[in-house]
């Protein structure tokens, strides 16, 4: 999703802006642009495509200036093009703005502005904002008012007319500051020594400062070289705390791996250790939850995509360990179906980014209806993490690859901790599970050590057109996640199914061209999975099976085998997903695709 960077200070702004944009590349984008201000003049450069295209154009430009804003755009309204790229200007070229979010009522506003004589040149909803501020800033139309000329007042008036979401940065040729505002899209201010930064997330500015302020909805801030002043949407000054963030530059580099996704797959043993750290002690689970969990009668999990898959696994494990019934909903469906939510419900929002618009909106709906809320979040300080009553941070470190990997396994780990925490109110936790949890990182390393063999399987199937992923019980969501990983980065159509459900329809698809990936640990329904495999084999399907090391039966049924260590049933998804992540990764890489930034996808989906 769009990325925003801004700088005002003593240094040349351009390199800082470009560097910041590169750190936000993982969010997904299709064009990029910058606007730097020097002696009341703008240098505005935009390009379609990668930031490298923008850099090429900038190569001989010699742009100077200590104030600037920059943007990577992920198209929503209007095709990816130079014209639609940000920053956008008002009619007179006095204001430049960058915007992340969606102006939902943009058609009505556009019509109004055009009637008043504004010339709107792009197809974007964002350009409207520049003209709307201009409308209140300069007396261009019949609606001009007495206090036109104050950018802050004009911006507040404009924002009050906008329906939808925005993180916004504005520069004005006639003032030496940057104005920023936020509603439902993230924005962070970085406080330096005689310099101030802004960005969509802290990874863009962490190389310069670790002191940040997270802007909240309906807040507007004026940034200068010497600091900031923050107001609410009514123009009243507010005081906000500076937070010291722990993120380091190393954490957001590739560290010798070919792609961030591969690095993040290999980081999983360490990431899971970080999720567990300090939370297991003397046979108990320690979580710092701010409400009385003994009052919870039902749990509702809301999430999207990969996080929804970990939620499905959460249902199995929470119900098993705590006996509390769990429902799992797509956040986007929950919010629009008039959900029944009670005061003794706990609503859990799972989100890597903590910024997903659908999850955030569903969470707000749950809060309105009186539920207690809990976040399982990776990005510290993100909007959802600030919105919930209590939270469990993953501590997985920044996840840059668009396809989520380490966040998934850490989410499952956090859900396991939560289910055991809920169990221990009623009865002591079985120590074997705590011991096994600690063993998981080593077992994952064993799977990672087989990456070359998995790559060989990827070679064989990289040109397949379809894939079926089958699993049962806890490994059904693993099948869904394996299929999602493959389709999002390799663009191969893939479906996940409960293995037994296959005979109710998808079996019609099976022939010698259909690879079928089975997740088949030796659990209580192992024999049933064997029967499902027979059904595929009888129809000529190519079976790739993820099996336990001691399994001897499946070798006779499946053509391709990946052996993984045994574990307790409830922990097995943590191990079984690893070969599926690697398979998807190698297939996409062998096809020469953009693994870390797949087409059409964004890391942080901050629009509905
Ligand atoms: C898939 C993927 C997406 C996200 C989804 C939710 O690899 O990354 O499906 O899981 O967009 O994102 P978060 O977890 O940030 O709310």
Boltz pocket constraint, residues with backbone or C-beta under 6 A from the ligand:
constraints:
  - pocket:
      binder: B
      contacts: [[A, 304], [A, 305], [A, 306], [A, 307], [A, 308], [A, 350], [A, 351], [A, 352], [A, 353], [A, 354], [A, 355], [A, 356], [A, 359], [A, 402], [A, 403], [A, 404], [A, 405], [A, 484], [A, 485], [A, 488], [A, 602], [A, 603], [A, 604], [A, 605]]
      max_distance: 6.0
